[in-house]
Amino acid sequence: MAAATPESFAKLEATLLNTSGDVPLHARFRSLFTLKALPGQQSIDIISKGFQDESALLKHELAYVLGQMGDPHAIPTLSNVLSNESEDPMVRHEAAEALGALSAESAIPLLEKYLACPERAVRETCEIALDKIKWDATPEGKAANKLAKEKKEQGIAQFTSVDPAPAVAHSKLVSSRSTESLGPNAVNELRELLLDTSRPLFERYRAMFALRDIGTAEAVDALAAGLSDSSALFKHEVAFVFGQLLSPHSVPALVRTLEDVNEDEMVRHEAAEALGGIATPEVLPVLREWASKPDAPRVVRESCIVALDMYEVVRIFAYEKVGDWGKIDRATGSFIREGNIFTDVDCKVALSDIPDGLRVRRGNTENVVRIAANAQAEIGGDLFSELGTTGEVALRVHASWTITPRNRAAILTVTDAYSDYLEVGTVFPKLRALRKLEGKAIVTEALHCPAYAMLLTEKGVGGKASLSLHTGLSEAGVVLATGGTPRWQYNSESGLWRTACGYRKTLEEADAVYTPLYRLKKVPRGWRYRGAPDPGLGLDSVESVDDYPPPWEELDEDGEEIPPTPDY
């Protein structure tokens, strides 16, 4: 739990309430979310003072935060906001939703009262909040909330928000994030429920959050169809869900929503903030335009200002340096600066001498290796060997990783979590028994791809990363094996490796990412990967990919890379 001094609280209060009169809106939002991270009555009391402000956008966010903090101390404030019929409907709606998030049974009479509110967004929110409170009291609701709390405490929850409605439970994907557990028509069925205006809003919301949990392009398209609904509340929640998913696939729909001058301000505001979180390059000019439009509604203009601040924060952290990887732009999947991923890293074991006690779980030795990242990233696969007319031996390892925040944290914070496979190696007795391979080293490299996939999902993009890694070993030149989007190439004559992998953010879309070249060099007491070829060795013999230039221009006299020019 975070802690703060009285002085810290005083500064946060002064910033949030703009006591100086010159605090920019985005700074006030940052103070608000800092207070959210400091649970307790003092934070709630400070936040509650903010409802005297004139900004509906800020007050709406105050109500949202109070609901997410999970403290019943906020119920009286939220009840007063909902009861204030002169307050902006967007703020009142958020107060009602927050009462539902708090499962405030004491507020049931008030919520029932406003089921007849002339403001549609308010009465619809009260309807959903009442259904949420009732559901929380059921055995299913109690069990689900207990599980959600445990996952949040363990840091493995895909989304940490308290949702206005729980995701429908018929899809195992809601809990397992496994695309194999989905039926072939699951997304279509959820889409039908989402768009069925004859069904209660609570049920439609449950379909909405199930589609969020699925997170594929098909699910995003289904959600986007909801932006044509007649209910501003419903559309605003779709935009909010897109802000959680952070899927670039949703950008066109969000931009259309933001730019639609006939759309409700509440919906446009949520679309703007979702775009700020996604923070792809094409978003910036749109947000800048609407942040400075003098005739734009205030809540839209202010939302774009806040979204621009979100954009800058996201872009600050868009360049991730991990070990010796260099810098990678997570938004585009491109290398900003090349790094020698395996420079001076000695493999501790060369294939065969796997001692007991190492963190590798083997089922069938040739088939399964589980990487120890708290047992959350695994390689399962099929091994085959075949002799070709020129003496080739093909080795295939199929690998897949289900991406979750817990996986991501383990991969990025536990150095050895994804290097065990490389350092330990894997025994392939069938291949080692082949006379053709006597004296040859067989090393399969499964380090780069899973860690890179984690980087691409750092912003919370769910989905499934599936990597098929293929390599060929040969004495007779280049052997190229392909399978799906990924491919590996090994050239035994030059000693160069090119690895390439396709990262599937969704089941329908594949973003190809190509890694640099590496040289496998045998050294005393182990194996070493280096980031550059031998001095004077040309690259002509290595098949290259058109959209991936070599990561170096020249080598120094010791065969080391000369850093690229700043323009590279």
C-alpha positions as CSV (number, residue, x, y, z in Angstrom):
1,M,0.0,0.0,0.0
2,A,1.3,3.4,-0.9
3,A,1.9,5.9,1.9
4,A,2.1,9.7,2.0
5,T,3.0,12.4,4.5
6,P,0.7,15.2,5.6
7,E,2.7,17.5,3.5
8,S,2.2,15.2,0.5
9,F,-1.6,15.2,1.0
10,A,-1.6,18.9,1.3
11,K,0.2,19.3,-2.0
12,L,-2.1,16.8,-3.7
13,E,-5.1,18.6,-2.4
14,A,-3.9,22.0,-3.5
15,T,-3.1,20.6,-7.0
16,L,-6.4,18.7,-7.4
17,L,-8.5,21.6,-6.2
18,N,-6.5,24.2,-8.1
19,T,-6.2,26.5,-5.1
20,S,-3.6,28.6,-6.9
21,G,-5.9,29.1,-9.9
22,D,-3.2,28.2,-12.4
23,V,-2.9,24.4,-12.2
24,P,-3.4,22.8,-15.7
25,L,-6.2,20.3,-16.0
26,H,-3.9,17.3,-16.8
27,A,-1.9,18.0,-13.6
28,R,-5.1,17.9,-11.6
29,F,-5.9,14.6,-13.1
30,R,-2.5,13.2,-12.1
31,S,-3.1,14.3,-8.5
32,L,-6.5,12.6,-8.6
33,F,-5.0,9.3,-9.7
34,T,-2.2,9.7,-7.1
35,L,-4.8,10.0,-4.4
36,K,-6.6,6.9,-5.9
37,A,-3.4,5.0,-5.1
38,L,-3.5,6.2,-1.5
39,P,-6.6,4.5,-0.2
40,G,-8.2,5.8,3.0
41,Q,-10.6,8.3,4.2
42,Q,-8.2,11.3,3.9
43,S,-7.9,10.7,0.1
44,I,-11.7,10.3,-0.2
45,D,-12.3,13.5,1.7
46,I,-9.9,15.4,-0.5
47,I,-11.5,14.0,-3.7
48,S,-15.0,14.8,-2.4
49,K,-14.1,18.5,-2.2
50,G,-13.5,18.6,-5.9
51,F,-17.2,18.4,-6.7
52,Q,-17.4,22.1,-6.2
53,D,-15.4,22.6,-9.4
54,E,-17.0,23.9,-12.6
55,S,-15.4,21.2,-14.9
56,A,-17.9,18.4,-15.6
57,L,-15.0,16.3,-16.9
58,L,-13.1,16.6,-13.7
59,K,-16.1,15.9,-11.5
60,H,-17.0,12.9,-13.6
61,E,-13.5,11.5,-13.1
62,L,-13.8,12.2,-9.4
63,A,-16.9,10.0,-9.2
64,Y,-15.3,7.3,-11.2
65,V,-12.2,7.2,-8.9
66,L,-14.4,7.1,-5.7
67,G,-16.2,4.0,-7.1
68,Q,-12.9,2.3,-8.0
69,M,-11.4,2.8,-4.6
70,G,-13.8,0.3,-3.0
71,D,-14.3,2.3,0.2
72,P,-17.9,2.7,1.5
73,H,-16.8,6.0,3.1
74,A,-17.4,7.5,-0.4
75,I,-21.1,6.4,-0.5
76,P,-22.6,9.6,1.1
77,T,-20.6,11.9,-1.3
78,L,-21.7,9.9,-4.3
79,S,-25.3,9.8,-3.2
80,N,-25.3,13.6,-2.8
81,V,-23.9,14.0,-6.3
82,L,-26.5,11.7,-7.8
83,S,-29.3,13.6,-5.9
84,N,-28.1,17.0,-7.2
85,E,-30.5,17.4,-10.1
86,S,-28.7,20.6,-11.2
87,E,-25.5,18.7,-11.7
88,D,-24.3,17.7,-15.2
89,P,-25.9,14.4,-16.2
90,M,-22.5,13.0,-17.1
91,V,-21.3,13.5,-13.5
92,R,-24.5,12.1,-12.0
93,H,-24.3,9.1,-14.2
94,E,-20.8,8.4,-13.0
95,A,-21.9,8.8,-9.4
96,A,-24.6,6.2,-9.9
97,E,-22.1,3.8,-11.6
98,A,-19.7,4.3,-8.7
99,L,-22.4,3.3,-6.3
100,G,-22.9,0.1,-8.3
101,A,-19.1,-0.4,-8.2
102,L,-19.2,-0.1,-4.4
103,S,-22.2,-2.5,-4.3
104,A,-23.8,0.1,-2.1
105,E,-27.0,-1.7,-0.8
106,S,-27.8,1.4,1.2
107,A,-28.1,3.4,-2.0
108,I,-30.7,1.1,-3.6
109,P,-33.7,3.3,-2.7
110,L,-31.9,6.3,-4.3
111,L,-31.0,4.4,-7.4
112,E,-34.6,3.1,-7.7
113,K,-35.8,6.7,-7.4
114,Y,-33.8,7.8,-10.4
115,L,-35.0,5.0,-12.6
116,A,-37.6,7.6,-13.6
117,C,-35.0,10.3,-14.2
118,P,-35.7,12.3,-17.4
119,E,-32.0,12.1,-18.2
120,R,-31.6,8.9,-20.1
121,A,-27.9,8.3,-19.2
122,V,-28.7,8.7,-15.5
123,R,-31.7,6.4,-15.4
124,E,-29.9,3.7,-17.5
125,T,-26.9,3.9,-15.2
126,C,-29.2,3.4,-12.2
127,E,-30.7,0.4,-13.9
128,I,-27.3,-1.2,-14.4
129,A,-26.1,-0.3,-11.0
130,L,-29.1,-1.9,-9.3
131,D,-28.6,-5.1,-11.4
132,K,-24.9,-5.1,-10.4
133,I,-25.7,-4.8,-6.7
134,K,-28.1,-7.6,-6.9
135,W,-25.7,-9.8,-8.8
136,D,-22.9,-9.1,-6.3
137,A,-25.2,-10.6,-3.6
138,T,-25.7,-13.9,-5.5
139,P,-23.4,-16.9,-4.9
140,E,-22.0,-16.5,-8.4
141,G,-21.3,-12.8,-7.8
142,K,-19.6,-13.4,-4.4
143,A,-17.4,-16.2,-5.8
144,A,-16.5,-14.1,-8.9
145,N,-15.7,-11.0,-6.8
146,K,-13.5,-13.0,-4.4
147,L,-11.6,-14.5,-7.3
148,A,-11.2,-11.1,-8.9
149,K,-9.8,-9.6,-5.7
150,E,-7.3,-12.5,-5.3
151,K,-6.1,-12.0,-8.9
152,K,-5.8,-8.3,-8.4
153,E,-3.7,-8.8,-5.2
154,Q,-1.5,-11.3,-7.0
155,G,-1.0,-9.0,-9.9
156,I,-2.4,-11.4,-12.5
157,A,-5.7,-9.7,-13.3
158,Q,-6.0,-8.8,-16.9
159,F,-8.0,-5.7,-16.1
160,T,-8.0,-4.2,-12.6
161,S,-11.1,-2.1,-12.9
162,V,-14.4,-2.7,-11.1
163,D,-16.7,-3.1,-14.1
164,P,-20.3,-2.0,-14.1
165,A,-21.2,-5.5,-15.2
166,P,-19.3,-8.8,-15.0
167,A,-18.3,-10.4,-18.2
168,V,-20.6,-13.3,-19.2
169,A,-19.3,-16.5,-17.8
170,H,-20.0,-18.9,-20.6
171,S,-16.6,-18.2,-22.2
172,K,-13.7,-19.8,-20.5
173,L,-11.6,-17.1,-22.1
174,V,-12.8,-14.7,-19.5
175,S,-10.6,-16.5,-16.9
176,S,-8.1,-18.4,-18.9
177,R,-7.3,-16.1,-21.9
178,S,-7.1,-19.2,-24.0
179,T,-8.4,-18.8,-27.5
180,E,-8.7,-22.6,-27.8
181,S,-11.4,-22.5,-25.2
182,L,-13.6,-20.3,-27.4
183,G,-16.3,-21.9,-29.4
184,P,-16.2,-21.1,-33.2
185,N,-19.2,-18.8,-32.9
186,A,-18.5,-17.2,-29.5
187,V,-17.7,-13.8,-30.7
188,N,-20.7,-13.8,-33.0
189,E,-22.9,-14.9,-30.1
190,L,-21.6,-12.2,-27.9
191,R,-22.0,-9.6,-30.7
192,E,-25.6,-10.6,-31.1
193,L,-26.2,-10.1,-27.4
194,L,-24.3,-6.9,-27.3
195,L,-26.5,-5.4,-30.1
196,D,-29.8,-6.8,-29.0
197,T,-31.7,-3.8,-27.7
198,S,-34.5,-6.0,-26.4
199,R,-32.2,-7.4,-23.7
200,P,-31.5,-5.6,-20.4
201,L,-28.6,-3.3,-20.5
202,F,-26.9,-5.3,-17.7
203,E,-26.8,-8.4,-20.0
204,R,-25.6,-6.4,-22.9
205,Y,-22.8,-4.9,-20.8
206,R,-21.8,-8.4,-19.7
207,A,-21.4,-9.3,-23.4
208,M,-19.4,-6.1,-23.9
209,F,-16.9,-6.9,-21.1
210,A,-16.6,-10.5,-22.4
211,L,-15.6,-9.2,-25.8
212,R,-13.1,-6.9,-24.1
213,D,-11.6,-9.9,-22.4
214,I,-11.3,-11.7,-25.7
215,G,-9.6,-8.7,-27.3
216,T,-9.2,-10.0,-30.8
217,A,-9.7,-7.9,-33.9
218,E,-13.0,-9.7,-34.4
219,A,-14.0,-8.8,-30.9
220,V,-13.0,-5.2,-31.4
221,D,-15.1,-5.0,-34.6
222,A,-18.0,-6.4,-32.6
223,L,-17.6,-3.7,-30.0
224,A,-17.3,-1.0,-32.6
225,A,-20.7,-2.0,-34.0
226,G,-22.0,-0.9,-30.6
227,L,-21.0,2.7,-31.4
228,S,-24.1,2.9,-33.6
229,D,-26.5,2.3,-30.6
230,S,-29.0,4.9,-29.7
231,S,-27.9,5.0,-26.1
232,A,-25.1,7.5,-25.3
233,L,-24.4,5.6,-22.1
234,F,-23.9,2.4,-24.0
235,K,-21.6,4.0,-26.6
236,H,-19.6,5.8,-24.0
237,E,-18.9,2.4,-22.3
238,V,-17.8,0.9,-25.6
239,A,-15.3,3.8,-25.9
240,F,-14.1,3.2,-22.3
241,V,-13.6,-0.5,-23.1
242,F,-11.4,0.5,-26.1
243,G,-9.4,2.7,-23.7
244,Q,-8.8,-0.4,-21.6
245,L,-7.9,-2.7,-24.6
246,L,-5.6,-0.1,-26.2
247,S,-5.9,-1.9,-29.5
248,P,-4.7,0.1,-32.5
249,H,-7.4,-1.7,-34.4
250,S,-10.0,0.4,-32.6
251,V,-8.5,3.8,-33.6
252,P,-10.5,4.4,-36.8
253,A,-13.8,3.8,-34.9
254,L,-12.7,6.1,-32.1
255,V,-11.6,8.9,-34.4
256,R,-14.9,8.8,-36.2
257,T,-16.7,9.0,-32.9
258,L,-14.6,11.9,-31.6
259,E,-15.0,13.9,-34.8
260,D,-18.8,13.3,-35.0
261,V,-20.2,16.7,-34.0
262,N,-23.7,15.1,-33.7
263,E,-22.5,12.6,-31.2
264,D,-23.1,13.0,-27.5
265,E,-20.4,14.8,-25.6
266,M,-20.1,12.0,-23.1
267,V,-19.3,9.5,-25.9
268,R,-16.8,11.9,-27.6
269,H,-15.0,12.5,-24.4
270,E,-14.5,8.8,-23.7
271,A,-13.3,8.3,-27.3
272,A,-10.7,11.1,-26.9
273,E,-9.3,9.6,-23.7
274,A,-9.1,6.1,-25.3
275,L,-7.2,7.6,-28.2
276,G,-4.8,9.2,-25.8
277,G,-4.1,5.9,-24.1
278,I,-3.6,4.0,-27.4
279,A,-1.1,6.8,-28.5
280,T,-0.4,5.6,-32.0
281,P,1.2,8.3,-34.2
282,E,-2.0,9.0,-36.3
283,V,-3.8,9.9,-33.1
284,L,-1.8,13.0,-32.3
285,P,-3.0,15.4,-34.9
286,V,-6.6,14.5,-34.2
287,L,-6.3,15.2,-30.5
288,R,-4.4,18.4,-31.2
289,E,-7.0,19.7,-33.5
290,W,-9.9,19.1,-31.1
291,A,-8.0,20.3,-28.1
292,S,-7.7,23.7,-29.8
293,K,-11.0,24.0,-31.6
294,P,-12.7,27.1,-30.1
295,D,-16.2,25.8,-31.0
296,A,-15.7,22.3,-29.6
297,P,-17.8,21.5,-26.5
298,R,-15.8,22.1,-23.4
299,V,-15.9,18.5,-22.2
300,V,-14.6,17.3,-25.6
301,R,-11.9,20.0,-25.7
302,E,-10.8,19.2,-22.1
303,S,-10.8,15.5,-22.8
304,C,-8.5,16.0,-25.7
305,I,-6.1,18.1,-23.5
306,V,-6.0,15.3,-21.0
307,A,-5.6,12.7,-23.8
308,L,-2.6,14.6,-25.1
309,D,-1.0,14.4,-21.7
310,M,-1.8,10.7,-21.7
311,Y,-0.2,10.4,-25.1
312,E,3.0,12.1,-24.0
313,V,3.2,9.8,-20.9
314,V,2.7,6.7,-23.1
315,R,5.3,7.8,-25.6
316,I,7.8,8.6,-22.9
317,F,7.7,4.9,-22.0
318,A,7.3,3.6,-25.5
319,Y,11.0,3.0,-25.8
320,E,12.0,0.2,-23.6
321,K,15.6,-0.8,-22.9
322,V,15.8,-4.4,-21.6
323,G,19.3,-5.8,-20.9
324,D,21.4,-5.6,-24.0
325,W,18.4,-5.5,-26.4
326,G,18.9,-1.9,-27.5
327,K,15.8,0.2,-27.8
328,I,12.5,-1.1,-29.2
329,D,9.5,1.0,-30.2
330,R,6.7,-1.0,-28.7
331,A,4.0,0.9,-30.7
332,T,5.5,0.0,-34.1
333,G,7.6,-3.0,-33.2
334,S,10.7,-1.5,-34.8
335,F,14.2,-1.2,-33.4
336,I,15.2,2.3,-32.5
337,R,18.7,1.3,-31.7
338,E,20.2,-2.2,-32.2
339,G,21.7,-4.0,-29.3
340,N,23.7,-7.2,-29.0
341,I,21.1,-9.3,-27.2
342,F,23.5,-12.1,-26.4
343,T,26.8,-10.1,-26.3
344,D,29.2,-11.9,-23.9
345,V,26.6,-14.2,-22.5
346,D,28.0,-17.6,-22.1
347,C,25.7,-20.6,-22.2
348,K,26.4,-22.4,-19.0
349,V,25.5,-25.8,-20.4
350,A,26.2,-27.1,-23.9
351,L,23.2,-29.2,-24.7
352,S,23.8,-32.6,-23.2
353,D,25.0,-32.0,-19.6
354,I,21.8,-30.9,-18.0
355,P,22.3,-31.2,-14.3
356,D,19.5,-32.1,-11.9
357,G,17.6,-29.3,-10.2
358,L,17.6,-26.8,-13.0
359,R,14.4,-25.0,-13.6
360,V,13.4,-27.0,-16.7
361,R,10.5,-29.3,-16.5
362,R,10.7,-32.0,-19.1
363,G,7.8,-34.3,-20.0
364,N,9.1,-36.2,-23.1
365,T,12.6,-34.9,-23.4
366,E,12.4,-34.3,-27.1
367,N,9.1,-32.6,-26.9
368,V,8.4,-30.3,-24.0
369,V,10.3,-27.7,-22.2
370,R,8.7,-25.4,-19.7
371,I,10.4,-22.1,-19.0
372,A,10.4,-21.2,-15.4
373,A,8.7,-17.8,-15.2
374,N,6.7,-18.9,-12.2
375,A,5.3,-21.6,-14.5
376,Q,3.6,-19.2,-16.8
377,A,5.5,-19.2,-20.0
378,E,5.8,-22.6,-21.7
379,I,7.1,-24.2,-24.9
380,G,5.3,-27.2,-26.0
381,G,5.9,-28.7,-29.3
382,D,6.7,-31.4,-31.8
383,L,10.1,-32.5,-32.8
384,F,10.8,-34.2,-36.1
385,S,14.0,-35.1,-37.9
386,E,14.4,-36.0,-41.5
387,L,17.3,-36.7,-43.8
388,G,17.3,-34.9,-47.2
389,T,19.2,-35.7,-50.3
390,T,21.9,-33.3,-49.3
391,G,22.2,-34.5,-45.8
392,E,19.9,-31.8,-44.2
393,V,18.5,-32.4,-40.8
394,A,15.4,-30.4,-39.9
395,L,14.6,-29.5,-36.4
396,R,11.2,-28.0,-35.5
397,V,10.1,-26.5,-32.2
398,H,6.6,-25.1,-32.0
399,A,6.1,-22.6,-29.2
400,S,3.2,-20.6,-28.0
401,W,2.8,-18.1,-25.1
402,T,-0.4,-16.9,-23.7
403,I,0.1,-13.3,-22.8
404,T,-1.1,-12.0,-19.5
405,P,0.2,-9.2,-17.3
406,R,1.7,-11.7,-15.0
407,N,3.6,-13.3,-17.8
408,R,4.8,-9.9,-18.9
409,A,6.0,-9.0,-15.5
410,A,7.8,-12.3,-15.0
411,I,9.5,-12.1,-18.4
412,L,10.6,-8.5,-18.1
413,T,11.7,-8.5,-14.4
414,V,13.2,-12.0,-14.0
415,T,16.2,-12.1,-16.2
416,D,16.7,-15.8,-16.3
417,A,13.0,-16.5,-16.8
418,Y,13.4,-16.5,-20.5
419,S,17.1,-17.4,-20.8
420,D,16.8,-20.8,-19.1
421,Y,16.0,-22.4,-22.4
422,L,19.0,-20.9,-24.1
423,E,21.4,-21.4,-21.3
424,V,20.3,-24.9,-20.4
425,G,19.7,-26.0,-23.9
426,T,17.7,-29.1,-24.7
427,V,18.8,-32.7,-25.2
428,F,17.6,-34.1,-28.4
429,P,18.9,-37.7,-28.2
430,K,17.3,-38.8,-31.5
431,L,19.2,-36.1,-33.4
432,R,22.4,-36.6,-31.4
433,A,22.4,-40.2,-32.4
434,L,22.5,-39.4,-36.1
435,R,26.0,-40.0,-37.5
436,K,25.6,-37.0,-39.7
437,L,25.6,-34.7,-36.7
438,E,28.5,-36.2,-34.8
439,G,30.6,-33.3,-33.4
440,K,28.0,-30.7,-34.3
441,A,26.2,-28.5,-31.9
442,I,22.5,-28.2,-31.9
443,V,21.2,-25.1,-30.2
444,T,17.6,-23.9,-30.5
445,E,17.2,-20.3,-29.5
446,A,13.8,-19.4,-28.0
447,L,14.9,-16.4,-26.1
448,H,14.2,-13.5,-28.4
449,C,10.7,-14.1,-29.5
450,P,8.8,-14.6,-26.2
451,A,10.4,-11.6,-24.5
452,Y,9.8,-9.4,-27.5
453,A,6.1,-10.5,-27.6
454,M,5.9,-9.4,-24.0
455,L,7.2,-6.0,-24.9
456,L,4.6,-5.6,-27.6
457,T,1.9,-6.3,-25.0
458,E,3.3,-4.0,-22.4
459,K,0.4,-1.6,-22.8
460,G,-2.1,-4.3,-21.9
461,V,-3.1,-5.5,-25.4
462,G,-4.4,-8.9,-24.7
463,G,-4.7,-11.6,-27.3
464,K,-2.4,-14.5,-28.0
465,A,1.1,-14.6,-29.2
466,S,1.8,-17.7,-31.2
467,L,5.2,-18.3,-32.5
468,S,6.4,-21.2,-34.6
469,L,10.1,-21.5,-34.6
470,H,11.8,-23.5,-37.4
471,T,15.4,-24.1,-38.0
472,G,17.4,-26.2,-40.4
473,L,20.9,-27.6,-39.9
474,S,22.9,-28.6,-42.9
475,E,26.4,-29.2,-44.1
476,A,25.4,-28.3,-47.7
477,G,24.6,-24.6,-47.5
478,V,21.4,-22.9,-46.6
479,V,18.4,-24.8,-45.4
480,L,15.2,-22.7,-45.0
481,A,12.2,-24.0,-43.2
482,T,9.0,-22.1,-43.0
483,G,5.8,-22.4,-41.2
484,G,3.1,-19.7,-40.9
485,T,4.4,-16.2,-40.4
486,P,7.7,-17.1,-38.6
487,R,10.8,-18.5,-40.0
488,W,14.4,-19.3,-38.9
489,Q,17.3,-19.6,-41.2
490,Y,20.7,-21.1,-40.5
491,N,23.7,-20.9,-42.9
492,S,26.3,-23.4,-41.8
493,E,28.9,-22.1,-44.1
494,S,29.0,-18.5,-42.9
495,G,28.0,-19.2,-39.3
496,L,25.2,-16.6,-39.5
497,W,21.8,-17.0,-38.0
498,R,18.8,-14.9,-39.1
499,T,15.8,-15.3,-36.9
500,A,12.4,-13.9,-37.7
501,C,9.1,-14.2,-36.0
502,G,5.6,-13.1,-36.6
503,Y,3.7,-11.8,-33.5
504,R,0.0,-12.3,-33.7
505,K,-1.7,-9.7,-31.6
506,T,-5.0,-11.1,-32.7
507,L,-6.2,-14.2,-34.5
508,E,-6.7,-12.4,-37.7
509,E,-3.8,-9.9,-37.9
510,A,-0.1,-10.7,-37.9
511,D,2.6,-8.1,-37.5
512,A,5.9,-9.4,-38.7
513,V,8.9,-8.4,-36.7
514,Y,12.4,-9.3,-37.8
515,T,15.3,-9.7,-35.4
516,P,19.0,-8.9,-36.2
517,L,21.6,-11.4,-37.4
518,Y,23.6,-13.3,-34.9
519,R,26.7,-15.4,-35.1
520,L,27.0,-18.6,-33.2
521,K,30.6,-19.0,-32.0
522,K,32.0,-21.8,-30.1
523,V,34.3,-20.7,-27.3
524,P,36.0,-22.5,-24.4
525,R,33.7,-23.5,-21.6
526,G,30.5,-22.8,-23.4
527,W,28.7,-21.0,-26.2
528,R,28.6,-17.4,-27.0
529,Y,26.2,-15.4,-29.2
530,R,27.7,-12.3,-30.7
531,G,25.9,-9.4,-32.5
532,A,28.2,-9.2,-35.5
533,P,29.8,-11.5,-38.0
534,D,33.5,-12.3,-38.4
535,P,35.7,-9.4,-39.7
536,G,35.5,-9.2,-43.4
537,L,32.6,-11.7,-43.7
538,G,30.1,-10.4,-46.2
539,L,26.4,-10.7,-45.9
540,D,25.7,-11.7,-49.5
541,S,25.3,-15.3,-48.7
542,V,22.6,-14.6,-46.2
543,E,19.0,-14.2,-47.4
544,S,17.8,-10.9,-46.2
545,V,14.4,-9.4,-45.7
546,D,13.7,-6.3,-47.7
547,D,12.2,-4.3,-44.9
548,Y,14.9,-5.1,-42.4
549,P,18.4,-3.5,-43.0
550,P,21.4,-5.0,-41.3
551,P,21.9,-3.5,-37.9
552,W,25.5,-2.4,-38.5
553,E,27.4,-0.6,-41.1
554,E,31.0,-1.7,-40.4
555,L,33.1,-3.5,-37.9
556,D,36.2,-2.3,-36.1
557,E,39.5,-4.1,-36.1
558,D,38.4,-6.4,-33.3
559,G,35.3,-7.4,-35.2
560,E,33.0,-5.3,-32.9
561,E,30.2,-3.2,-34.2
562,I,30.8,0.5,-34.9
563,P,27.8,2.3,-33.5
564,P,25.3,3.3,-36.2
565,T,25.1,6.9,-37.3
566,P,22.5,9.0,-35.5
567,D,20.4,9.1,-38.7
568,Y,20.0,5.3,-38.7
